Amino acid sequence: MRSSVALYTLGCKLNFAESSTIAQQLEKNGFDRKQFHEGADLYVINTCSVTDHADRKCKKVVAEALRLNPEAYIVIVGCYAQLKPEEISNIPGVDMVLGASEKFQLIEHLHSLKKEEKTRLYNAPIKDVHEFVPGFSEGDRTRMFLKVQDGCDYFCSFCTIPLARGESRSATVETTIERVKQVSEDGIKEIVLTGVNLGDFGVQNGETFFDLIQELDKIETVHRYRISSIEPNLLTNEIIDFVANSKKFVPHFHIPLQSGNDEILQRMRRRYLSDVYSSRVAYIKEKMPHCCIGVDVIVGFPGETDEHFLDTYNFINELDVSYLHVFPYSERANTTAKKMKEVVPVKVRGERTTQLRSLSEKKKRFFYEQHMGKTREVLFEAEEKGGMMTGFTDNYVKVTTQYDPLLVNTLVPVTLKLINDEFLVEGIFDYAEIRS
């Protein structure tokens, strides 16, 4: 096997953390990591399978990798690889497909890989995957994505994640704390806690997510923690109270909703109804009026009538939330929802998606406007685009300024002044208060 590697990651923050873990393994074994466009000898593509679009994009990435280097070895990992290995093996140029547990054994499998052989498939049945493999993104972003949980014991009727990642599992609180202490020595200012069902942390060990965040809060070398996404039925008052009083956990929650209509929530097999969701939002805003709240929504689920969608629109419109991630429903093999009748036409799904994304823009602008004239601490990231750089406040307002290398990975108080045409916030800086 030759010695340069490039990775491409599709999907969620958890995938980014796992890609970094794979990259670190390869680098420790002599591989020189390159940018995708540089034409590496080995391409590792970490896939998502939440939507059909992600599947199609995988094929495009493979084609682009082979255009850059026709002799490159192509390895596919991730959720798509676990769910549809045979389908992936039919993509021209793919040499190896690794499932949920095998992706972390890539080095072992590469030793026997030969270009002239047919695609090699290594996929243990998902029911046999029990080991938790930690991961974190290193050197990719100023904010580190730390994987603390994997898998899911919920079987929502639209979701393939339990089939792709297996049962809920995590390390112990003690082991996680030790890992955070290690990775924080590199000077990372913010750690984003990620997982498939984050609030289910510790279920195998008799521990809880609340146990974890209490211990994380005690680590002096970390300035910020951000909770990536947590189910409303697992977001307890004690977690909200703790974040409200913590100097390290930032006032930002991302809480999946999926539908604002109770009938549709039941068809989705979600573990809450709309009143639980609205009560969570109300309690957060009571404790932290400045808190940013993001929402996941699926539109066009089978059986969703115009009245159901209107319920969802009105429900969200009345909620004090800050932005939406909107997904048109996508049929997935081996899910209960795929067997349901009353299919919503794709065109209607698109129209509803557009309406909710428009509502998201209004929600986000209103949230930003509430903070104009206020001073909040911004963590600036390393990426430079057109002479500009960006960073986020603790409550997830995106701030822009001219690129200055002295600002990279620093926390600086910024008085938020205006929202520009690109929907970014400009402000006045207090350079004397920079925390490097």
Sequence and secondary structure as in RCSB ss.txt:
>XXXX:A:sequence
MRSSVALYTLGCKLNFAESSTIAQQLEKNGFDRKQFHEGADLYVINTCSVTDHADRKCKKVVAEALRLNPEAYIV
IVGCYAQLKPEEISNIPGVDMVLGASEKFQLIEHLHSLKKEEKTRLYNAPIKDVHEFVPGFSEGDRTRMFLKVQD
GCDYFCSFCTIPLARGESRSATVETTIERVKQVSEDGIKEIVLTGVNLGDFGVQNGETFFDLIQELDKIETVHRY
RISSIEPNLLTNEIIDFVANSKKFVPHFHIPLQSGNDEILQRMRRRYLSDVYSSRVAYIKEKMPHCCIGVDVIVG
FPGETDEHFLDTYNFINELDVSYLHVFPYSERANTTAKKMKEVVPVKVRGERTTQLRSLSEKKKRFFYEQHMGKT
REVLFEAEEKGGMMTGFTDNYVKVTTQYDPLLVNTLVPVTLKLINDEFLVEGIFDYAEIRS
>XXXX:A:secstr
  SEEEEEE S HHHHHHHHHHHHHHHHTT EE  GGG  SEEEEEE  SSHHHHHHHHHHHHHHHHH TT EEE
EEEHHHHH HHHHHTSTT  EEE TTGGGGHHHHHTT  TTS  EEE   GGG      EE  SS SEEEEE EE
  S   TT  HHHHH S EE  HHHHHHHHHHHGGG   EEEEE SSGGGTTTTTT  HHHHHHHHTT TT  EE
EE    TTT  HHHHHHHHH SSB SEEEEEEE S HHHHHHHT SS HHHHHHHHHHHHHH TT EEEEEEEES
 TT  HHHHHHHHHHHHHS   EEEEEE    TT TGGG SS   HHHHHHHHHHHHHHHHHHHHHHHHTTTT E
EEEEE S  BTTEEEEEETT  EEEEE  GGGTT EEEEEEEEE TTS EEEEE GGG B 
